């Protein structure tokens, strides 16, 4: 069966936005059945800053074909100013405030945070999926991910987490979902791609948990689910590797154990959407996702312009 990249691009963009929106609701609706009732009802599924910045990244790639840090940072800051209620994190908001007040560039502002070493939170990984799509065959994938990350998250682990998530999306695009999925092979490629010891060790921990058939509760306890990228991205990866053929279960797994639910939903939604395509995502969820038409348009344009 031929792999339809357009469907995979659509699945990535929609899947990530839905994971973000569902994770945000899971902060208040912690019971699985009640959460599903809400998702399957008539409510609009509204996303957060994770998706706003993901869409901004996609818009820049469509218009410029590359990453200009100043242009991307300005776009992020513009959307933050227009909709500050989108639940932006402290790190990102602090960078924007420094840039606006002192007229310095974004990377310099980002390096001022966290005692001058930059943040290793998940704020760069949560928005990087469009880059994984656009540069899915490019040897520049890591460098491009680094450029997007440095705008707000300048710590090597924060950068590494964004690059690894981009690589996961790129890899998922090219796997045939009709064939058996090999989680250890998939994970090992990510371990090899990562550059920091901290993240490599965390990814290896994920693979051990998968091999041991750990429960989701055990994985959450051992990996962590908070906003540091080595915790939340690792747990999202565990959810994908243990439910690769079920988009719904991937997302529900990622948002079920507390912590940074929205971002883990966004990350796992991107991985699962890239692997399974938009056809695996419930149509009623897609219809009620906020701003669906714009998301679909960006996905089509990314597919048309990406590095094939």
C-alpha positions in Angstrom: 0.0 0.0 0.0 1.4 3.4 -1.0 1.9 5.9 1.8 -0.1 9.1 1.3 2.1 11.8 2.7 -0.7 14.4 2.3 -2.9 12.3 4.7 0.0 12.0 7.1 0.7 15.7 7.1 -2.9 16.4 7.8 -2.9 13.8 10.6 0.1 15.4 12.2 -1.2 18.9 12.2 -4.8 18.0 13.3 -3.6 15.3 15.7 -1.3 17.6 17.5 -3.9 20.3 17.8 -6.5 17.9 19.1 -4.0 16.4 21.6 -3.3 19.9 22.9 -7.1 20.7 23.1 -8.0 17.4 24.8 -5.1 17.6 27.2 -6.2 21.1 28.2 -9.7 19.8 29.0 -8.2 16.9 30.9 -6.7 19.3 33.4 -10.3 19.8 34.7 -12.0 16.6 33.6 -9.7 13.9 35.0 -12.1 11.0 34.7 -11.7 9.1 31.4 -15.4 8.5 30.8 -16.4 12.1 31.5 -13.5 13.4 29.3 -14.7 11.2 26.4 -18.2 12.4 26.9 -17.0 16.0 26.6 -14.9 15.3 23.6 -17.7 13.4 21.9 -20.3 16.0 22.7 -21.1 19.2 20.9 -18.3 21.3 22.5 -15.7 23.1 20.4 -12.3 21.7 21.1 -10.1 24.8 21.7 -6.3 24.6 21.7 -3.6 26.5 23.6 -0.3 28.2 22.9 1.2 24.9 21.9 -0.9 24.9 18.7 -0.7 28.7 18.2 3.1 28.5 18.0 3.0 25.3 15.9 0.8 27.0 13.4 3.1 30.1 13.4 6.0 27.8 12.6 4.0 26.2 9.8 3.1 29.6 8.4 6.7 30.7 8.3 7.9 27.5 6.6 5.2 27.9 4.0 6.1 31.5 3.3 9.9 31.4 3.7 10.9 27.8 3.2 13.3 28.0 6.1 13.7 29.3 9.7 14.5 32.9 10.3 14.7 33.2 14.1 13.8 36.9 14.2 10.8 36.5 12.0 9.6 33.4 13.9 10.1 35.1 17.2 8.2 38.1 16.1 5.4 36.0 14.9 5.2 34.1 18.2 5.3 37.4 20.1 2.6 38.9 17.9 0.2 36.0 18.5 1.0 36.1 22.2 0.1 39.8 22.4 -3.2 39.1 20.5 -4.3 36.2 22.6 -2.4 36.1 25.9 -5.1 33.9 27.4 -3.9 30.9 25.4 -2.0 29.6 28.5 1.5 30.6 27.5 4.2 29.3 29.8 6.3 31.5 32.0 9.5 30.9 30.0 8.0 32.0 26.7 6.3 35.0 28.2 9.5 36.1 29.9 11.5 35.9 26.7 8.8 38.0 24.9 8.9 40.6 27.7 12.7 40.9 27.6 12.8 41.3 23.9 10.1 43.9 23.9 11.5 45.9 26.8 15.2 45.8 25.9 15.2 45.3 22.1 17.6 42.4 22.1 17.3 39.3 20.0 15.3 36.2 21.1 18.2 33.8 21.6 20.0 36.3 23.8 16.9 36.8 25.9 16.3 33.0 26.1 19.9 32.5 27.5 19.2 34.9 30.3 16.7 32.6 31.9 17.3 29.8 34.4 20.5 31.2 35.8 21.9 31.9 32.3 21.7 28.4 30.9 18.3 28.6 29.3 15.2 26.5 29.8 15.0 22.7 29.2 11.2 22.8 29.3 9.0 21.3 26.6 8.0 24.6 25.0 10.1 24.1 21.9 9.2 20.4 21.4 5.5 21.1 21.7 5.5 23.3 18.6 8.1 21.6 16.4 5.9 19.1 14.5 5.5 21.2 11.3 9.3 21.4 11.1 9.5 17.6 11.3 7.1 17.5 8.4 8.7 20.1 6.2 12.3 18.8 6.7 11.3 15.1 6.9 14.0 14.0 4.4 16.5 16.8 5.1 19.9 16.3 6.8 19.4 19.7 8.3 16.5 18.6 10.5 18.4 18.8 13.8 19.9 22.2 12.9 16.5 23.6 11.9 14.9 22.3 15.1 17.7 23.9 17.1 17.0 27.3 15.4 13.3 27.1 16.4 14.1 26.0 19.9 16.7 28.7 20.7 14.2 31.4 20.4 12.7 30.5 23.8 14.4 27.3 25.1 18.2 27.6 24.9 19.3 24.8 27.1 20.9 21.9 25.2 18.3 19.5 26.6 15.5 21.8 25.6 16.9 22.0 22.1 17.6 18.2 22.0 14.0 17.4 23.0 12.6 19.6 20.2 15.0 17.9 17.6 14.1 14.4 18.8 10.3 15.1 18.5 10.8 16.5 15.0 12.7 13.4 14.1 10.0 11.2 15.5 7.4 13.0 13.3 9.7 12.6 10.3 10.2 8.9 10.9 6.6 8.3 11.5 5.7 9.7 8.1 7.6 6.9 6.3 6.5 3.9 8.3 3.7 1.7 6.8 1.0 1.6 9.4 -0.3 -1.6 7.8 2.8 -3.5 8.8 4.0 -4.6 12.3 5.4 -1.7 14.3 8.8 -2.2 15.9 9.0 0.1 19.0 12.5 -0.9 19.9 13.8 -0.1 16.5 11.9 3.2 16.4 13.1 4.2 19.8 16.7 3.2 19.2 16.8 5.5 16.2 15.7 8.4 18.4 18.4 7.5 21.0 21.0 7.7 18.3 19.6 11.0 17.0 19.6 12.7 20.4 22.8 14.6 21.3 22.6 15.1 25.1 23.3 12.3 27.6 20.3 13.3 29.8 17.8 12.8 26.9 19.5 9.7 25.6 19.3 8.0 29.0 15.6 9.0 29.3 14.8 7.5 25.9 16.6 4.3 26.8 14.5 4.2 30.0 11.4 4.4 27.8 12.5 1.4 25.8 13.1 -0.6 28.9 9.6 0.2 30.2 8.1 -0.8 26.8 10.1 -4.1 26.8 8.9 -4.8 30.4 5.3 -4.2 29.5 5.0 -1.5 32.1 1.6 0.0 32.9 1.0 3.6 32.1 0.9 4.3 35.8 4.3 2.7 36.2 5.7 4.6 33.2 4.4 8.0 34.5 5.9 7.4 37.9 9.3 6.4 36.5 9.6 8.9 33.6 7.7 11.9 35.1 5.0 14.0 33.4 6.0 17.5 34.2 7.0 20.3 31.8 10.8 19.4 31.5 11.2 18.0 28.1 13.1 14.9 29.3 10.0 13.9 31.3 7.0 14.9 29.2 8.4 14.0 25.8 9.6 10.7 27.1 6.2 9.9 28.6 4.5 10.9 25.3 6.8 8.6 23.4 6.0 5.8 25.8 2.3 6.3 25.0 2.9 6.2 21.3 5.1 3.2 21.4 2.6 1.2 23.4 -0.5 2.3 21.3 0.9 2.9 17.8 -2.2 1.8 15.9 -4.8 3.6 18.0 -4.9 7.4 17.8 -7.5 7.8 20.5 -5.7 5.5 23.0 -2.4 7.3 22.3 -3.9 10.7 23.3 -5.9 9.4 26.3 -2.8 7.7 27.6 -0.7 10.9 27.3 -3.3 13.0 29.1 -4.3 10.5 31.8 -1.5 10.8 34.4 -1.4 14.4 35.4 1.5 16.8 34.7 1.7 18.8 31.5 -1.3 17.1 29.9 -1.8 19.5 27.0 1.7 19.4 25.8 2.0 15.6 26.1 -1.2 15.4 24.1 0.2 17.6 21.4 3.4 15.7 21.1 1.8 12.2 21.0 -0.9 13.5 18.7 1.8 14.6 16.3 3.6 11.3 16.4 0.4 9.2 16.0 -1.1 11.5 13.4 2.1 11.3 11.3 2.1 7.5 11.5 -1.7 6.8 11.1 -2.8 9.7 9.0 -5.9 11.8 9.4 -8.3 8.9 8.6 -7.4 7.4 12.0 -8.7 10.4 13.9 -12.4 10.4 14.7 -14.2 12.7 12.2 -16.4 14.3 14.8 -13.3 15.3 16.7 -11.9 16.9 13.6 -15.1 18.7 12.8 -15.2 20.3 16.2 -11.5 21.3 16.5 -11.1 25.1 16.6 -9.8 26.6 13.3 -9.8 23.3 11.5 -9.9 24.9 8.0 -6.7 26.9 8.6 -4.9 23.9 10.1 -5.9 21.7 7.1 -4.8 24.4 4.6 -1.4 24.7 6.3 -1.0 20.9 6.2 -1.7 20.8 2.5 0.7 23.7 1.8 3.5 22.1 3.9 3.0 18.8 2.0 3.3 20.7 -1.3 6.4 22.6 -0.4 8.3 20.1 1.9 11.7 18.7 1.1 10.7 15.5 -0.8 
